[in-house]
Amino acid sequence: QVQLVESGGGLVQAGGSLRLSCAASGFIFSINVMDWYRQAPGKRRELVASITSSGSTNYADSVKGRFTISRDNAKNTVYLQMNSLKPEDTAVYYCAVDTGPDDYWGQGTQVTVSS
């Protein structure tokens, strides 16, 4: 079965950095677009970044220039490097994939940025 397991969240001061990881299994990782979403309390879930099978990336305007999405197809893992973090980046971050028939989500990892 498809599994997405996020890690790397935590508490960091504003201006700091965190690197999130998402280990994937149960599907052909290398051919699928991988996404990172986030959801802050009381807000809708939003797409933060995406990466295609060929490595093309896309970012929300709010994180451009600060976040970098990458993937290691040999390890079936997608990463989100987050720099210059701001309090408004505080949210639960989710890894997601749409395999066509279905879409799948990880359990999420909490990122808290203190001011």
N, C-alpha and C positions, 0 to 999 in steps of 0.2 A: 504494500500500500504506500501511497505518497506520504512522505514525512518531510516537514520543514522545521528545523530546530534553530532558533535564533540564540545568540549569546553576545556578551560584550557590553550590555547596558550597565548603567550605574549612575552615581551621583558625581557631578563635576561642576566646577566653578565656571562662571561665564568667561569666555575666552579660551577655555580648555578644549581638549580633543577626546574623542572616543572612536573606537573601531568596532562596528558590529559585524558579526558573521552569521551566515545562515547555511547550515549543512543540509543538503537535499538528498533524498533517496526515493526510490520507487517509480521513477520516470526517467526518460532520456534527457538528462540535464542540459547537455551541450546544445541541443537544438531549440531550446525554449527561451523566450524572453523572461527575464527575472525582474521582479519589482520590489521596491521597498515602499511601504506606506507608513503613515503614522496617524495616531488619533490622540488628541489632547482632551482632557476632561471637558464635557459639554460641547465638543466640536465634532464635526463630521470627519470621517477618515479621509485622508488626503494622500495622493500619490506624491512621493518624494523624489524617487529616481527610478529609472528603468535602464536595463542593459540588454541588447539583443544578443543572439548567438554569435554574431561576428564582432561584438564588442562596441557597437554604437550605443551611445548613452543619451539620456534625456533627463532633465532636472526641472523641478518646480522652481519658479522664479525666486522664491524665498530662500532657497539653499544654494543657488548657483554661485560658484566661486568659493564655496565653503565646504561642500560635501562632494565626495567622489565615490561613485559606484564602480566596482570591478568584479571580475569573476575568475575562478580557477576551475576550468572544466575537468582537469585531472583529479581534482579533489571534490568535485560536485559542490562547490561552495561559492556563494556570492557575498561580497563585502560592502560595507558602507563606512567609509572614512569620513568622520565629521570633525571639522576644525572650526575654530572661532565660534564656538557654541554660544548661543544666546538663551536667556530664560524662556523665550517663546518657542524654543525647540523642544521644550519639555513635553513628552508624550510617550505613549507605548508605540514602539516601532515593530512593524510586522513585515516579514518576508512573504512574498506571494508569487504564484505561478498560475497561468492559465494554459492548460495543456490542450485545449480545444473542447473536448467533451466536458471538462469540469475545471473549476478553479479551486486552488488550495491555498491555505494560509497556515502560517506558523502560530505558535501560542503567544508570541510577542515578547518583547524585552523592554523594560522600563528605562527611559532616559530622563534624568532630572538635572536641570541646569540651574544652579543657584546664582543669585545676583550679588 
